[in-house]
Amino acid sequence: MADYEEVLTQCIPTIDDEIVTYVNSILEDSHDDFDDSDALFEAIGDVLMQTDISKSEDEIRQICKDLHDILIGSKTGTTAANITNGTRRMLNAPLQMSEMVKKEHDERTVTSSNIWLTKKDMGSAVDQTKLAKAEQQIQKKITRKTETKTTKKPAEKEEEMASASQQFNRKDTKFDASGQNRSLDIKIDDFDISFGEKQLIKGASIQLLCGRRYGFVGRNGLGKTTLLKLLSRGHLKIPSHISILHVEQEVVGDQTIALDSVLECDEERNRLLKEEKEINAQLSSSPTKTDAGVSTRLNEIYQQLEAMEADKAPAKAAVILAGLGFTPKMQGQTTKEFSGGWRMRLALARALFTKPDLLLLDEPTNMLDMKAIIWLENYLQKWQTTMLVVSHDRMFLNAISTDILYLNNRLIETYRGNYDIFHKTREQRLINQQKEYEAQVQYREHLQVFIDRFRYNANRAASVQSKLKILEKLPPLIAVEKVSTVTFRFPECERLSPPILQLDEVGFYYSKDQVIFNSICVNADMESRICIVGENGAGKTTLLKILQGELSVTSGICHTHRNLSIGYFSQHHVDQLEMDQTSLEMMAEKFPGNNSELYRNKLGQFGVSGDLALRPVSSLSGGQKSRVAFAVLCMQNPNFLILDEPTNHLDMETIDALGHALLKFKGGVILVSHDERLIRMICKELWVVQGGTVRTLEGGFEEYKHIVEKELEMNC
């Protein structure tokens, strides 16, 4: 403690003993938490500045630096040198402490330059409330640091589990390091990706050409999202001058206005505007002392701002936000006022405004309603830089993709064209490969028959040997890998006579000044295949809760058949699953009294079979968790299904399987979805939720899409 006290009493003669003790306890008890003098200043700077208001912030920072130097010395076992006025000095000769104390008694004075003298009790001059507040802040900071050291965030753990390796071309690496590379094409050769002990991709190569829009497809759990994350975090090397932006995390909620949150992405524009403001302030304060160089610089800034059309930036940002569903009022709200889904839209808006050299999007349509998806399709069709999109929405990929990357069997294949072209090309390629395989098998069998027939015929010995050599030189015979098909099967159900589900003049509100619905008249029966569409926030999920009786209506009549059993699939189905249990264990807990064979049968109806049913739910992919949720839903033997965004985590093959299963289901179906292909596949009726009402469109989805596109044209 002596060293700390000496510095404090020497540099701040009027310091109180209580403050000295307090600072010493902080340094002794929490010395490992102060990595540098700035961290120490943050902890005790305010207290020291309140103790001696004559000291400037720089002087207090110097004191903290001296204390930190002693702290480092105590860690390494060295002894601190004497410190005076922030500098270290060595004593020229030994000092007799008794004589100095006696001299101090005689003179009754305190010399500020002598660090060995005792101090008089000046009394406490520190605000105890402020001292206690400062101590609480320090304790909170120490607690946060401790938690950071002991508990890593899930994203950090995931980043550690995922790893990548790749082969480098020495010529390309040298060219990139020279700074002369200006190409925006990206080529990654012979790379591997692993997630923990599981190898996801092996020996793959991809080439992304500037200006092309690549759709990235493949079954769930194969590594598409992992590849995007490793690209954005620099684990896979690409030319250093290429900027990358991955829309991965939602915007942090704070006091920033939504429109400003988008505008601040343009760092160059912000820097120039800030410099312009500083120069104008300087010119305003001293107009008679204007430097010619300052005026020249101001003109340069104006030219650069004009070249980048900085004055049009707010309008561009507003157009993007409006396209993604932000009303003018919402654009003026702070980011903390938005939910997670809207903040993800805000992150997408920032990415579209920034226009990086490589834009990475992972399921961008999950957070959007149909109107926003149609706008995004039109916007991305004009995208000029490179884009890589992971999506399960087949119609969306058809609209925006110029190429398709297909991940299968740990390799990545590239196809030209949109998804439909890719699908046809791949099907034809598989057919050709199967024909070639069968021809190879037939040729080998023909050789083998000849060899077996004349093996012991001396006259044909030369021919047999020739055929044997041909057979040995043939390449290994590899069968065409058949991709396993996904099947869904909903249970048989009891047929009910109408009316099944009916709303007559129904109204609903959470508060009288916030009316959600007014005079709704709709009905559904066992033959119904109804899709509900509308903008986010229009009340689609609220309508589903009214239909299943979870919310009581405020007016009108809601009639349901007495034997109606509704199976409800929530878009937040993952929250309903027990992550630490296996699928079998969870089924047994939710529906006790049955044997494991029944549980396995139900899970198998949705593709969760074999070892997959014995894995913890937390280890399953998003699509696999959705399948488990469907199996749990069907254990209730429903005769009517209400599905809220069921496709969010499903790949295309699984969405097709869901569509076919819903077509075969004997009960009624009400669906909320933005997946155009699924809607077109199963829905016979379209309900549009808008302006507090629900109306039926006779023209179905085609008519609704036409209406939305017309609205977008009018807004533009």
N, C-alpha and C positions, 0 to 999 in steps of 0.2 A: 504493500500500500504506500510505502514511503515515497517511491519514485513518482507515483501519480499525484500525491499530495504536494510534492515539491514543485512540480510543473504548475499545478493549479494555483497554489498560494503565491508563487513567484510572478505568474502572468496576470493573475487577478487578485491583488492584495486584499480586496474587500470581500472575498468569497466567504460564504458561511460554512462552518464546519459540517453542517447537515448536508450541504450540497457536495462537499468533498467526500463524505461517507457514501452518499447516494451514487456519485459517479464511480467511486472505487468498487462498489458492489456490482454495478453494471459491468465494469471491465473484468472483474474477477470471475463473476458467475457466467457471463455470456461472451467470453472473449472469442470463442470459435465462430460466432455469428457475424463478426465484423471483418469482412474480407479486405476492406480498404478504409482510408480515413474518411471518405465521403459517407460510408455507411455509419461510421461512428458519429459524424457530424449530424446525420439525420436523427440519431438516437438522443444525443445530449446537447446539440447545438442551441436549441431554443432555451433550454434551462440556463446555459452559460450566458447567452445574450441577455436574458432577463436579469441575471446576477450583476452584470456590468454593462449598462446601456451605452457607455462611452466606447466600447469595443465595436469595431466594424465586423461585418460578416467574414471578411478575409482574415482578420486577426483571430477570430474564433476558429475558423477552419485551420489556421496554422497551429493553434493549441491542440485541436483534435488530431492533427498530423503528428505532433510531438508525442501525444499520448499513445497514438497507434504505433509509433516507432518503438516506444517502451514495451507495448503489448507484444509486438513481434519479437523483441529481444527476450522477453520473459518466456516465450514459447521455445526459443532456440537455446535457452540456457545462458545467454549473455547478460551482462549487467549494463543498465542504462547509464550513459554518461550524464554529467550535470547539464541541465538545460537552462538557458537564460534568454528570455525574450525570443523564444522559438529557435535558438541555435545551441549547439552542443559545444562545451569547452572543457578542457582538462585543467585541474588546479595545478598551480606552479609549485606549491609547497604544502606539506601537511598542515592541517588546521587543528588547534586545541579547542575543543567544543566548550569546555568549562570556562575558558577565558572569554569566549564570544558571548556566552550566556550572561556571565558576570558583567561584561561591558554593556550589554543590552539593559540589564537591571539598573546600572548606574545612569545611563543616558536617557532611559525611559522613552526611547524612540525606536521606530521601526524603519529600517532602511530597505527600500524595495529591491535594491540590487543584491542583497544578501539572502541566499536561499536557506541558510541554516538557522535563522532566528525564529523564535517562537512568536506566535501571533496573539494579539489581544482579541478578546471576545467582543466582536462588533454587534452581536445580536442577529437574529434572523431577519434578513431583508428580502426573503423569497416568498412569493404567493404560494401557499400550501396547496391550494386548489389546482393551480397550473402544474405544480410539481407532481401531484397525484395523477393528473391527466396525462402528462408526459410519460410517466411510468407505465400507465396502462397501454399507451400507444407502443412503447418499446416491447412490452410483454406480448402484445398482439403480433408484432412483427416477428419476434422470436418464435412464437407458436406457428405462424405461417411458414417460416423457414424450416422448422422441424418437420411439419407435415409434408412439405415439398421434398425433403430428403428421404422421409420414410415411406411416403405414399406417392406413387407415380400415377399420372392420369392414364385412363384407358388408351387414349390416342398414343401416348408415349410408349406404353407397353406393346401396342399393336405395331408401332414403328420398329421396335426392337425385334419383334417376332418375324417381321417381313424383311427379307434380305435379297439383294440382287448382285449378280456378277456378270461381266461381259468382256468380250475380246475387243481390244483396241487396235485400230489401224494406225501404225506409227506415222505414216505419211499424213493422214488426216489430223492426228493429234498435233503434229508439228505445225501444220498449216493453220490450225485453229489458234495455237499459242502465238503465232506470229502477228495476229491481229488483222490479217489481210482477208480473212474469210467473211464474206458478206452474203453468202447464200442462206436462204431461209428454209431450205430443204433439210429434213432430219432423217438420218440413217443410223439405226442401231443394229449391229450385227452380232449374232451368236451370243445371246444373253440368256441367263437362267434366273428364275425367281422362285424363292422358297418361302413358305410361311411356317415358321417353326421347323419341324422335322419333315413336313410335307412339301414335296417339290411340285410347284404349280406349272411352271413353264421351263422347258429344257431345249437349249440350242435353237431358240427362235430368232428371227430377224424381221424387222419392220422398216419400211421406208415411207415417210410422210412428206409428200410434196407440197410446196407452198401453194396456198389457195385451194387445196382440196379439202373436202369435208368427209371425214371417215366415221362411219358407224362401227362400233365395236360390239360384237355379239358373241354369244356362247352360253352354255348352261350356267345356272347359278353355282357359285362356289369354286369356279375354275381359276379365278385370279384376275378378272377384268378390273375391278375396283383397286386391287392391290397394285396392279401395273400403273394405273393413273396416279396413285399416291407416290409411288417410287419415282415416277417421272417428275412430279411437281417438287419433290424434296431433294432432287439432284442425285439420287442413288443410281440412276441410269444416266450416263453422261451424254449430253448433246452439245452442239456448238454453244460456246459461252455467251455469244451476242444475241441469242434467241431468248426472248422473254416468254415466260410460261405463267399461266394463271389457271388454277384449279378451283372450281366452285365446289368447295368441300364443307365449309363451316358457315353458319349463319352469322350475320353482322352482329357485333356486340351492341346490346341495348344501352344507350346513354342519352345525353342531352342533344346530340347532333340531329339536325333536321334531316329528314329522309332525302330531300333533294341535294342538300349540302354533302350528305354522305356519299352520294354518287359523284358529285363534282370534285370532291377532294381526291378522287382516284387519279386525276390528271395532275401528277406531281410537277411537271414542267410548267403548266399553266399557273398552278398555285404559287410556284416559286417566282415567276415573273410578275404576277399580280402583287405579291408581297414586296418585291423589290421596288416596283412602281410606287406603291403606297409609301414606302420609306423615303424614296427620293422626293416625292411631292411634299411630304411632311417637312423634309429638310429645306426645300425651296421656299415653303410657306413661312418657316420660322426665320429665315435670313435671306430675303429676296435680293438684297444689295450685294451679298457675298456669293453670288452664284458662280460655281466653277464651270468652265467650259466643258470639262470632261464629264461632269454630272449631267449636263444637258444632252451631251452626245449619247451617253449611256441610256438616258430616258427615251430618246428617239429610237435607239436600237431595240429597246423593250417593246415600244409601240409597234415597230415593224414585225417583231417576232410574234406578238399577240395577234396582229392582223393576219399574218401568214397562217397561223394555226386556227384562225377563226374562233378566237377565244370568246368573242361576244355571243356566238351562237351556241356555246356549250350548255348554258342553262336550258335552252329550248330543246336541244338533243337529249339531255338527261330527262327532261319532263316527258318527252315522247316515249322513251324507253319505259319509264315508270308507269305511264298511262297504259301502254301496251300490256304490261304485266299486272294490270288491275288496280294500280294506285290512283285514286281519285285526286283532284286538285287539293282537297282538304287533307287527305292522307299524306300527300307530298310535303305538306307543311308541318306534319307531326314529328315528334322526336322518335328516334329509333327504339327507345325503351318502351314506347306505347304499343309496339307491334308484338304479335305472337311469334313463336319460333318459325311457323310456316311463312309468314310475311317477311320475316327477316332473312329467310333463305331466298325469297324472291328479290329482296334488296341486294343480297350478295350476287345474284344472277344479273341484276341491273348494273351493278358496278363492273362486273366482268364484261358485259356487252359494251359499256361506255368506254372502258379502258382499251379494248381491242388489242390484246397481246398477240405476239407472233404465233403462239400455240395456245389455243383455248381448250381446256379439258372439262367436259361436262359429264356428270354421273347421274343418270336418271333425272334430267331436268324437268320432265313433265309430271313427276310425282307431286310436286307442290302447286301445280297449276290447274285451273279449271279449263273447260273446253275453249272458252273465248281467248284466254291467254295463250293456250297451246297453238291455236290457229294463227294468232299474231306472231308468236315466236317462230313458227314455221316460215312465215312470209319474211320475217326479219333475217333469219339465218340463211335463207336462200341467196341473200345478197352479201353474205359474209366473205371478206376478201383475203383473210389470212387462214392459216391452217387450223383445223378443228378436229378433235377426237371426242366422240360422244358414245357413252354407254347408255343404251336405252332398251326397254322391252316393248316399246310402242312401235309396232310394225308400220303403221301409217305415218307416224312422225319420221321414222327413218326413210321411208319412201319419199317423203317430201323434201328432206334436207340433204341426204347422203349422195356423194358422188362416187364413193368407194365403201367397201365393207371389209373389215378385218374380222376373221372368224377364228375364235380360240377353241381348239378341240385337240384332245390327246396330247396336251402340253406343247402344241405347236400353233403358230399363227399363220393363217392363209389369207392372202389378199385377193379380193374380187373387185372388178370394175363395175360400176353401176349401183343402183339403190338396192333395197332389201329384196324386193320381188325378183329382180334380175339375178341377184346372188343366189336366192333360193332355187330358181330354175337351173342356173348354171351348176350349182352343187349337186342337185338331184341328177342331172345329166352326167356329171363327172362320176358320181357313185355308180350309176348304171354302167358306164363305160369301164370303170375299174372292175366291176363284178363280171362283166363279159370277158375282160382280159384275164381275170383270175380263172374263170371257168375254162377258157381256151388253154391256159397254161396247165391246168390240172389234166385236161383231156390229152394234151401233147405228152405229158409225163407218163400218163397211164399207157398211152400207145407205145412209148419207148419201153416201158417196163414189161408190157405184154410180149413184145418182140424178144426182149432179153430172156424172160422166163421160158419162152417157147423154144428158143434155139441155144440155150445156155450150154447144153451138152452135145450139140451138133458140131462135129469137127469141121464140116464144110462151111459152116456159118460163123466160125470162131472170130474171124476178122471183123465181120459185121457186128457181132455182139460186143466186141471190145470197142468198136467205134461208137456204138450207142451208149455204152457205159461211160465213155469219156464225155460225150455230149451231155449226159444226165448229170455228171459230176460238175460240169462247168455252168450249168444253169443257176441263176441267182436263187436265193432262198424264196420259197413260196409263202407269201404273206396274204392271209385272207383279208378281205375288205371288212373293216371294223363297222359293225352295225351299232348305230346309236340307239341306246335303250329308249323306248317310247314311254311317255308318262300317261297314266290313265287315272281319271277321277271317276268315282261312282257314288252317287248319292243313294240313300236307302229308299226302298219302296215305301209308299205312304198311303194312308187311307184317303179315299176320295170323299170330299165334302160337297154338299149341295149349297148353292148360293142362297143368300148373300154371304160372302166369306169375310171381306174386310171393306168397310164403307165409311166415308166421312161425309156428313151432310151439314152444310152451312157452318163449318168448323172455324172458330177463331182461336188465336192463341197469342199471349204476350207474357214476357217475363216481368215487365212493369207497364203501367198504363200509358206511359209516354214512349214506350218502345214496343209497338205492335209488330209481331212477326208475321202472322197470317190473319186473313180476314175473309170469311165466307168461302171456305174451300169445299168443293164437292167433287170427290173422286171415289172410285171403287176398284177392287181387284178380286179375281176369283182364282180357281185352281188352274185355269188355262193361261193366266196372265204371265207375260214376259215384259215387264215394264222397266224402262230406264229413266232415272231422274237426272236432269241436267240443270245447270244454272251457275252463276258466278259464285265464287267463294264468299261466304258470309250471307248468301241469300236465304239460307234456312234449310238446306237439303238434309243435313244430319238431324236437325230439329224435327223435320217432317217424319223421318224414319222413327224417331223416338215416340212421336205421337201415334204412329201406326201400330207400334208394338205395345202401346199402353204404358210406356215408361214416363211420359208426361201427360198430365191431365189437361184437357182442353178447357178454355175459358168460356167458350160458347159453342152451340151446335151439338151434334150427336156423333159419337164414334162407335160404330157397331162392329163387333167381331163375333165370329162363329164360336159357339161354346166349346167345340172340339178342336179349335185351331191351335196348332203348336208351331210357334215361330222359331226358326233358327236364325240368330242374328250374328253376322260376321262384322266386327268393328274394324275400322281402319287402324285402330291401335290394339289389334289382337295380341301383339307380343306382350303387352302389359298383363294379359290374362293368364299367361303361361308361367309355370314354375321353372325358373332357369336352372336351378341346381338339381333337378330331377331328370330322369330319363323319360322318354315319351310313355313307355309302359307304366312306370311308377306313377306318373301324373294321371294317366287314365284310370289306374286302379284306385287312386285316392279320390278322384272326382266321381267315379261310378263304381263303388265297392260292390262286392258280392258276385262278380263274374270271373270266369277263368281267363288266364292270360291269352288263350287262343282267340277269344272274342276280341280282346284289345288289339292283338296283332292283326286280326282280320280287318278291323276298322281302320287301323293305321295303314295297312297294305292297300286299302281301297283308294288311298291318296298318295301312294308311292313311298310311304315310310315303312320300309321292310328290312328284314335281315338285321345287320349290326347297327343300321341307322336308328332303329327303335331302341337300342341299348345305349346310345350315346346321350350325354347330358344335353338338354335343350339349348343351353347356352353355347354349345359348340356347333350348332346347326346354322346353316346360312339363313338369310331372310326368307327365301323361298321355301326352304324346308320347314321353317317355323310356321309359315302360312299353311302348309299342308297338315301339320300337326293340329293347328287351330281348326281346320276344316273337319278333321277326324273327331275332335272333341265335340264340335257342333253337331255332327251326325249321330253321336251317341245318344242324343236326346230324341232321335227319330222324328224330326220336324216334318210337317206337311206344307210348310210355307217358308221360303227363304228370303231374308232381307240382308243384302250384302252391301256394305259401305266400303268402296274403294278396295276390292279384293285383289286387284292385280298389282299393287304397288311394289311387291317384292318378288313377283313371279317372272320367270323367263318366258320367251315366246311360246315354246313348246308346251309349257305348263298352262299358259293362258288358253291355248287352243284346247288342251285337255279339259280345262274348266268349262269352256264354252260348249263342248260336245256333251259333257255331263249335265249341264243345265238344260240343254235341249231334250235330253232323255228323262229328266226328272219329271215325275207325275204331279208334283205340287206346283203352287204358284211361286213366282220369282219377282222381286222388286230389287233393282240394282242401281247403285250410284257409282258411276265410273266415268273416266275421261278417256278410256281406251276405245278408240273408234272401231277397231276391228272386232272387239268383243261385242260392242253395242250393235254393230251391223249383223253379227252372227246370230244373236239370240233375241233381240228385242223386237216386239211387235207393236209396242206403244211407247210414246215418249211424253213424259211430264216435264214441263219447263217451270222451274221455281223462279219467280221474278216479281219484284214490286209487291210482296205480301200476298201473292196469289199463286195458284198452281193451275196451269192450263195444259190441255192435251193438243199435241200437234199431229194432225192427220197425215202430213207428209213425212213424218218420222224424222230420223236423224239428218237426212239430206236437206230437208226444209230448214231445220234448225241451223245447220252449218251455213246455209245460204243467208239466213237472217244475220248471223254473227259476222260473216264476211262483209255484208252490206253495211253493218254498223261500223266496222273497222275502217272501211273506205270513207265513210262520212266523217269519222273522227280525224282521219288523216287530212 
